[in-house]
Amino acid sequence: MISSAKQFVFVHTPKTAGTSMTNVLSKYCEGIRGNGDQMHNGWPTKHWLLDGYYQNFGNIDSYYKFTVVRNPWDRMVSRYFYTKKINKKFNNYTFEEFVDYDINTNARVLNQFEFCTKDKNSFCLDSIIRFENINDDFSK
């Protein structure tokens, strides 16, 4: 999610309170649809890597760039229950089976570091909010 007016980029890493953050920040952003998603050239920006913002918006070095990260174990547990809720295919998967499946098919989604890089190599966020401390960290 990007705001040209307020000059910030929020990188929404899946299963890290991104929807809640989007709800708070959307009033400062352009191109917001009725469901709260931000659109750019017909595509939602939800779950874009930071690199995607650089590719689509050019030099955003001066923008304040931040994300929320989450303990990987807690994040995987959240992914498991959320996926079971929205996709009946996984109803009979044990947690271990789901982890094996997810690691083999969604490695990019699981790598929180990759969401935070300009070119999959250069880390360039200004701030990281920890899910476990979201209220304290966000107020800073």
Solvent accessible surface area in square Angstrom, and as a share of the most:
residue,aa,sasa,rsa
1,M,8,0.04
2,I,3,0.02
3,S,0,0.00
4,S,57,0.37
5,A,85,0.66
6,K,123,0.52
7,Q,87,0.39
8,F,18,0.08
9,V,0,0.00
10,F,0,0.00
11,V,0,0.00
12,H,11,0.05
13,T,0,0.00
14,P,9,0.06
15,K,54,0.23
16,T,0,0.00
17,A,26,0.20
18,G,2,0.02
19,T,81,0.47
20,S,67,0.43
21,M,8,0.03
22,T,17,0.10
23,N,101,0.52
24,V,72,0.41
25,L,12,0.06
26,S,22,0.14
27,K,153,0.65
28,Y,84,0.32
29,C,17,0.10
30,E,79,0.36
31,G,47,0.45
32,I,58,0.29
33,R,108,0.39
34,G,92,0.88
35,N,103,0.53
36,G,17,0.17
37,D,30,0.16
38,Q,9,0.04
39,M,45,0.20
40,H,39,0.17
41,N,121,0.62
42,G,61,0.58
43,W,174,0.61
44,P,56,0.35
45,T,2,0.01
46,K,89,0.38
47,H,58,0.26
48,W,43,0.15
49,L,24,0.12
50,L,0,0.00
51,D,25,0.13
52,G,14,0.14
53,Y,1,0.00
54,Y,21,0.08
55,Q,136,0.61
56,N,65,0.33
57,F,70,0.29
58,G,37,0.36
59,N,121,0.62
60,I,3,0.01
61,D,79,0.41
62,S,94,0.61
63,Y,30,0.11
64,Y,111,0.42
65,K,6,0.03
66,F,13,0.05
67,T,0,0.00
68,V,0,0.00
69,V,33,0.19
70,R,43,0.16
71,N,66,0.34
72,P,98,0.62
73,W,163,0.57
74,D,58,0.30
75,R,7,0.03
76,M,22,0.10
77,V,47,0.27
78,S,25,0.16
79,R,26,0.10
80,Y,19,0.07
81,F,125,0.52
82,Y,97,0.37
83,T,24,0.14
84,K,49,0.21
85,K,162,0.69
86,I,106,0.54
87,N,58,0.30
88,K,171,0.73
89,K,116,0.49
90,F,9,0.04
91,N,74,0.38
92,N,143,0.73
93,Y,56,0.21
94,T,69,0.40
95,F,39,0.16
96,E,118,0.53
97,E,88,0.40
98,F,3,0.01
99,V,33,0.19
100,D,87,0.45
101,Y,67,0.26
102,D,1,0.00
103,I,92,0.47
104,N,122,0.62
105,T,76,0.44
106,N,45,0.23
107,A,65,0.50
108,R,108,0.39
109,V,30,0.17
110,L,40,0.20
111,N,66,0.34
112,Q,27,0.12
113,F,104,0.43
114,E,29,0.13
115,F,0,0.00
116,C,3,0.02
117,T,0,0.00
118,K,71,0.30
119,D,81,0.42
120,K,126,0.54
121,N,117,0.60
122,S,49,0.31
123,F,92,0.39
124,C,37,0.22
125,L,18,0.09
126,D,82,0.43
127,S,32,0.20
128,I,75,0.38
129,I,8,0.04
130,R,121,0.44
131,F,62,0.26
132,E,77,0.35
133,N,59,0.30
134,I,41,0.21
135,N,126,0.65
136,D,98,0.51
137,D,30,0.16
138,F,82,0.34
139,S,94,0.61
140,K,194,0.82
